[in-house]
Amino acid sequence: MKDILDKAKQWLTATFDAETQTEIQNLINNNPNDLADRFYKNMEFGTGGMRGIMGAGTNRINKYTLGRATQGLSNYLIDNVKKEQLSVVIAFDCRHNSKKFAKVVADVLSANNIKVFLFEDLRATPELSFAVRHLNCDAGIVLTASHNPPEYNGYKVYWADGGQIVPPHDSGIIGNVNALDFSEIKFDANEDLIETIGKEVDAVFIEDSVKNGSLYDKIDRKNLKIVFTSLHGTSIVSVPDALKKAGYTDVHIVEEQREPNGDFPTVKSPNPEEPEALKMATDLANKIDADIVIGTDPDCDRLGVAVRDLDGNMKLMNGNQTMVVMTKFLLKKWKDEGKLNGKQFVGSTIVSTELVNDVATSYNVETKVGLTGFKWIAKMVRDFPELDFIGGGEESFGYMVGDFVRDKDAVTATLLACEVAALAKQNGSSFYQELLNIYIDNSFYKEHLISITKKGMDGAAEIQQMLSDMRNNPLTEIDGEKVESLCDYDASTKKDLITGEVSKIDLPKSNVLIYQTESGTRIAARPSGTEPKIKFYFSVNAPLDNTKKATQVEAKLDAKIQRIIKEMKLN
């Protein structure tokens, strides 16, 4: 506790403003537990950048932690990018303090003689990724905490290719940040170097989104009835315009959720993975007999899709299902146009469904599989410039079409989902029927995710202990199936638990474990990179002979997943 108190007292010095000093002094006097949580560690970059609760302290998002990160980035850019005039573009979402924090970040960059393009108001994260390359910038920053609760905010850094930072730049930037004292931050802005941008970038971004997301000329887009909700987030400034430009006219917006609002007042969580978040949208869809519901998270990089099942009920697709259907659609389009020549690939991640690999293989297209997070898919695009990137996704409701944006992109993915639905309807099918057709051709894959929250210092230790137990005392049987292999991405090893043979995994290290049985059942475990959670991913599959058996097969797979959860004592 003495170390924490010493760190806290540093925030009572002249380096920090009076408001911050008062907040810290109150904590020292009245709330030692909260003080400890704010100072037991420094805010760190994870799979989605730096994300945390707002407030004073080293383990919080505030003017000083953001300033220190930006000063470290500035130092790294100055040392490693040899240009006469460096430039960075900044965007921000609808969260509390995002606009203020964006100006703080702009001030620090400009104080370091770096040109800044600052969006005039909230913008979608994929537009920030697009703008980095469009404006020929050396880096980009977006202030967002994605779908986290209202008390959170965050900071994501993009490199010149439009993708989030990856090795060696991530560790290089972090090294610079960690070497800094808060007193070294340059907060005095050079306003001459800060340029406000807006509609001129929007227009090009929307045009390119439509070009990439609207793929067939002869689709009856006017016949698709769409319900859209922005869940109080940034997508309201881009998705409706993109749908209109693409030719979708029967679009119904959930008005109660149209207004950007960092409190997200109509939902418990602004997370399109959760059916509850899309309830207003699905209720509206049932009222007006819509074909498809689409909802996006606050920074508009992820989307939830609900469609009619065979009985006419609205059914929320999970991220794996959506990515499989959209990838199949893209692959067929490329094949129909005679563009598949062995020099293409699709992207996925280690915790996403293996069904996407099977679908790609049926078109003789390679699936490149990376670690969790779209920065790794963006890195694939950069690492293999001789190959065409068709599209890619991950289980967490993100998808990326082509490479004009180098991050998950709910604007273009919304258009693509609507293209799938519109063409299917035109041909007497449906989005859901297209998914069932894929299951019949391959196998019915059912995935499930559970997240267990463990807050604070004790929670972080508990998460590490759970992973340690799974690593050092591996499961040998899952639901009566013999475990075939254990992939340990932290050790970069794959161990055959039957023969004992160990092989090397050629990916960067990551604290992820994946068990696989002889029958293809998979369990993955990993700590969240942005929240105090440990996540468990389950994947099971079974043959599907015809669509009439889909409900029955799905129920059996759901029951199997629940047995495994109970067996692992996770419920």
N, C-alpha and C positions, 0 to 999 in steps of 0.2 A: 504493500500500500504506500510505503514511503516513496518508491520510484514514481508511482502515479501522482502523488501529491507534488513531487518535485517538477514533473512535467507540466502539471496544471499551473503551478506558480509561475512558470515561464510565460504563461498567457496573461499574467498580471503586469507585465512590463510594458514599456512605451511602444514596443513593436505593434501592439494590438490596440484597437480603438476602445473608447470608454465603455461602449455598450457591451463589447465582448468581455472586458475585464469585470464588469458588474455581474454578468451571467456566470462567469467562472467563480467569482467570490461567493455568490449565493450557493453554488453547488458545494464548494469547500465547507461552507458553514452549515448547510442544511441537508445535503443529499449525497453522502459519500458513495452510495451504490451507483447512482447515475454518473457521478464523477469518474468512478472506476471504469464504467463502460465507455465513457467518452475518451479515455486516455490510455487504456491498456494496450492499444496498438495504433498504428498509423493506417489511414485509409489506403487500400491497395488496389491496383488494377487486377481485374478478374477477366472472365471470358467476355464480359460485356463492358469493360472499362471500369470506371470508379463509380460506385453507387452506394448510397447510404442515407441515414436519417439526417435531416438538416439540424444544425445547432452548432454551438461552440465546442471545440475540442479536436484533437488529432484524428479521432475515429468518427468524425462527422463531416458532412458537406457544409462548407461555409466559405466566406471570402478568402480565408487564409489557406485552407487546404486546396481550394481551386487555384488560388494565386500561386501557391508553391508548385502544383502540378504544371501550371502554365509557364512558370519561370523555368522549370526543369526542361519542358518541351522546347522553350525558346533557346535555352543554352545548347540543347542537343541539335536543333536545326542549324544554329549559327556555326557549330563545330563540324557538322557533317554534310550540310548541303551548301555547296560553294556557288552561291549566286549573289549578284549585286543587290537584288531586292527580293527577299523572301516574302511569301504571302501565305495567309491562312484564312479559310472561310469558316464562319461560325453560324450555327443555327440553334434554335431552342424550342422546347415544347410548351405545353399549356400549364405546367406545374407552377406552384407557388415559388416565387423568386427566380424562375428560369430567366426571365428577361433581364433582371438585375444582375444575376450571375454572369450572363452572356456579356454584359457590358464590362464587368470586372475582368473577365478573361480577355476581352478586346483591349482594355486599357493596358494590361500587362504585356501583351504581345506588342502593341504599338510603342510602349515604353522601351522595348528592346529593339526598336527600329524595324519591326516586321509589319508589312502591309496587311490590313485586315479588311475582309469583306464580311459585313455583319447584316444578316437578314433583318428587315424592318420589323417583322413580327413572327409569330410562331410558324414553323414549317415542319413538314414531315422529315424524319431521319433519312429516308432514301433520297430525298431531294438534296440533302447535305452531301451525301456520298456522290451523287451526280455532279453537284456544283464544284467539288474539288477538281475534277478533271475538266469540266466545262470552263472553269476560270483559270485553269493551269496553275493551281495552287500547290504548295509543297506539303500542306497538311490541312485537315479539317477538324472541327470540334463541334459536338452537339451536346447541349445541356438537356438531359432527359434521365428519367428513372423508369422508362418503359411502363410496365404494368404494376409496378410496386405501389404500396399504399400511399396516401396523400402526403405523409410526413417525409417521404423520400425525395431525393433528387440525385442527379448523377452527371457524369462527364465521360464522353467517349471520344477517342482520338482516332483520326483517319490519316493514312499516308497519301502520298501523291497519286497512287493508283486508284484511290477511292475506296479502298478496303480498310478495315480497322487494323491497327498496328499489330504486327506479328514479329517473330524473331528476324533479324537481331534488333530491330528498332524498339520493340517493347521493353526489353531489358535495358537497352541503352538509355531510353527516356527515364525509366524507373530509377536507374543508377544516378542519373543527374538529379532527379527529384529528391532521392534519399540523401544526397550529399548536401542539400541546401538547408540553411537555417531560414526560418520565417523572416528574419530581418533582411535577407538578401532579395526579397521579392520587390520588383520595380512596379509600383502601382500608379506612377504619374504618367498619365496617357499623353500620347502625341496625337491629338485629334485629327491632324492633317493626314495621318496614315489610316484612319478608320473611314471606310466607305460603306454607306448603307445600300443594300441591294434588295430586290423584291420581284416585282411582276415580270421584269425582263428575263429573269432566270426561270420563273414559274412557267412561262409560255413555252420555252424550249423543253423543259422537263416534261410537261404534260404531252407535248407533241411526240417526244421520244417514247414516253410510256405507252401511248396509244399505238405507235408504230411497232413496239415490241410485244405488247399484250393483246392486240387485236390482229388475228392471224389469217383468217379466211375472208375472202371478198364476198362470198355468197352466203352470209349468215343473216337470218331474219332477226335482227337485234330488237326490233320494235315489239316482237311477240314474247319477249322474256320480261316477266314481272319481277322486279328486284326490290327488296327492302334493305336499306343500308343504315347502319348506325356508326357514328364516330366515337361513341362512348365518352363524350365530352372532350375528345382529343383533337389532334392537329389535322387528322385526315379530312376534316370538313372543308379545308381550304384547297384540297387537291382531288380527292376521289370523285365527288360529284361532277367536277369539270371534266375529268378524264372519261367518265362514263358517258357524259353528254357528247363529248368530241368523238367518241368511238361509235356513237349512233344509238345508244340505249336511251329510250325516251320514257319508258314506264318504270321510273325509279321513285321509290317512296322512302323518304328520310324520317327516321324516328325523331320527331321534333323535340321531345322532352330531353333528348341527349345531344342535340345539335350544338348547343353553345359550349365552347371550350371552358372548362372549369376544373381547376386543380383539386377541388374537393370530391369530384366524381359523385355528385349527390344522389344519383338514382341507382347506383350499384354498390354492392359490398366491395367488389374488386373490379377494376376496369380491365379484366383479363378475358380476352375472347376464347380462351381455352375452356372457360367455365360456362355451362348452360345458363346459370343464373344471370350472368352478365348480358346475355343475349335475349333474355325473356321478353323484354319490351318489344324487341324486333320480331321474335317468333310469334308473339301475340298479334302484332300488326299483320304479319304474314298470313296468319290463319284468318284474320278478319277480312282481308282483301284477296285471299287465295293466291298469294305470291308463289313463285317457283323457287326462289332462292333468297336466303338471308346472308348478308355479309356484315361483320362487325370488325373494327380494327382497334388495336391498343392505342394508348395515348400518343405515342410518337409515330404511329402509322408504319411500323415495320413488320407487324404480324397481323394475321387475319383469321377470324373464325368463320367457317362456312356451314350453314345449315340448309339442307335440301329435303325434298319430299322422298320418303321411303316408298316401298311398294304398296303400302296401305294408305298412302297419301298424308302421312304424319310428318311434321318437320323433325329432322334428325340432324343433330350437330355432328359433323365429321370431325375426326381427330386430325392432328397435323400429318400423321403418316398417311391416312387415307387420302387427304387432299393432295399431298405431294405425289402420290402414286398415280392418281387420276390425271393430274396436270402434266406429269412427266410423260405418261403414255400418250396424251393428246399431242404434246410437242414432238415426240418421237415419230408418231404417225404422220404429222404434218411434214417433218423433214423428209421422211421416206416418200410420201406422196409427191414431193417436189424434186425427188431424185438427188437430194443433197447429202445423203448418208454415204460416206466413202471410207469409213474406218478411221477418220481423223476428227471424231467428235467424242465428247464425254458428257456425262451428267455427274452432279455432285451430291454427296450425302454425308452423314456423320455416323460415328460409331454407335450412338444410342438410337438411331432411327431404324425404321423397318428394313429388313433385308429384302422385302418384296420388290422395292424399287430396283434393286440389283437384278432380280430375275426378269423384270419387265425390260430393263435396258438390254440385258443379254439376249432377249428374244429378238431384238433389233440389231444385234451384233455391235452394240455400243457399250463402251466401258463405263463402269461407275467408279469414280474415285471417292474414297471414303476417308474423311478427316476427323479430327477431334471435334467435340461439341463447340458450336459457335460459328457464325457465318464468316468470321474473319479467315477461317481455314478454307472455306469454299472460295472466297475471294483470292486467297493465296494460290489456289489451284489454277485459277484463270491466269494469274501472273506467271506462275512457274511453268505453264505449258502453252506458250504463245502460239506454238505451231498447231494447236488443236482448237476446234470450235467448241465453246461451252454452250450447250443447249439449254440447260436449266438445272436447278438443284434446290433441295430443301432439307429441312430437318423436322423432327417430331414436334418441336415447340412452335408449331403454327407459323413457320416462316418459309417463304419461297422467293426465288430469284430467277428471273427470266432473262437469258442472255447476259451480257456483261456491261451494259451501259450504266447500270447501277451495280456497285460492288458490295452490296449488303442485302439482307432480306428486305423485301420491298412490297408492302401491302397495296400500293397503288397499281403497279403492273400486275401483281398477282390477283387483285380483285377483277381486273379486266380479263385475265386468263380464265379465272373460275367462271365468269359470266359467258365467255366464249364457249367453254365446255358445255355449260348448261343450255345455251341457246342452240348450238348445233345439235346436241342430243335431242332436245325438244323438237326441233325441226325434222329430225329423222325418226320420230316416234319413240325415242328412248328418253333417258333422264340422266342427270349427273350420278345418281345413286345406282341406276342400272349399269352405267359404265363401270362403276367400281365392282359390282357383282360379276360382270363379265371378266374383269381382271382376276378375281378370285377363282372363277371357274377354270380359266386358262392356267392358273398357277396353283394357288392354295389360299384358303381363307385365313388371312393373318389378323390377329387381334392383339392390339397393344394397350397397355394401361400404365399410368404414371401415378405414383404417390410421392408426396413431399412431406417430410417430417421436420417441423421447425424446432430448432434448438438455439435459443438466443443467448447472447453474451459470451463471456469467457468460458463459463462452465459448459454452455451449449457447444461451443467450438471444440472443446476437449471431448465431449460425448460423441460428436460426429466422427472425429478422428479415431476414437476407440472402436466405434461400430465398423469402420472400414478396416482397421487393424485386425479385428476379430475375423472378418470375412476373408482377409488376405492370409492370415496365419493359420486359420482353422477352416479350410475350404469345405463347402458343402460337397457331399459325394453323391447325393440323390435329391432330385426335385420332383415332387408329386409322383414318386414311384419310378422316375426315369433316371438312369445313370448319368451323372455329369461327365461329359466328355472332355471339356477344356475349361481353363480359367485364363483369361487375358488380364494381365496386370499392366496397365499403361504407365504406371509410375515406375515400375521396374523394367518396362519395355520388353516384357516376356509373355509368351503364350505357352502354357504348360498343358500337355496332354495328361489328364489325370488318370487315364487308363494305362498308358505305357510309361508315363513319367518323362517322356521326351519334352525338352524345352526349346522353343525357337524364339527368334528375335522379332519384335514388332518395330517396324521402321516408321515411327511417328514421334513427334516431340512428347516428352514426358507429361503425364497428366494423372491426377489422382482418381482414376476410374478403374473399376473391376467389372468384368463381364464373364458370367458363367454361361455355358451352352451345353445342353444335353444331347444325347444321341438322336433324339427325336426332333431337335430343332427349337426346343424351348430355350429362351434367353432371359437372363436377369442381369441388368446393369445397375451399378451403384456409383454415385458420384456426389461430392458436395457441390452445392450451387456456387457459382462464381460471383453472384451478385446479391444473394440473400442468405440469412442464417439457417440454411436448410440442407438436409441430405435427401437426395432424390433416388428413387428406385424405379427402374423401367422394366416392364414385363412384356414379353412377346411370345405368343403361342400361335400355332397354326394347325389347320386340319383341312382335308380335301373338301371341295364343294362341287357336287355333281350338277345341280341345277338351282335356279334362283328360288324355287319354292322351298328349298331346304335351308335357305340363308338364315332365317330367324332361329331355327333349331340348332344349326351349327354354331351360330354366334352365342346362343345361350350356354352351350356346352363349353365353349372357350372362355366365356366370362366366369363360369363356375370353376373352371380349372385355375384361372388367375386368382380367384378368391381363396381357393384351397392353398395355393402357394403362399399367398400373403399370410394366411393363418399359420401355415407350417413354419414360416420364418419369424412368426410372432411380431409382425409389423402392424397389426390392427389393434 
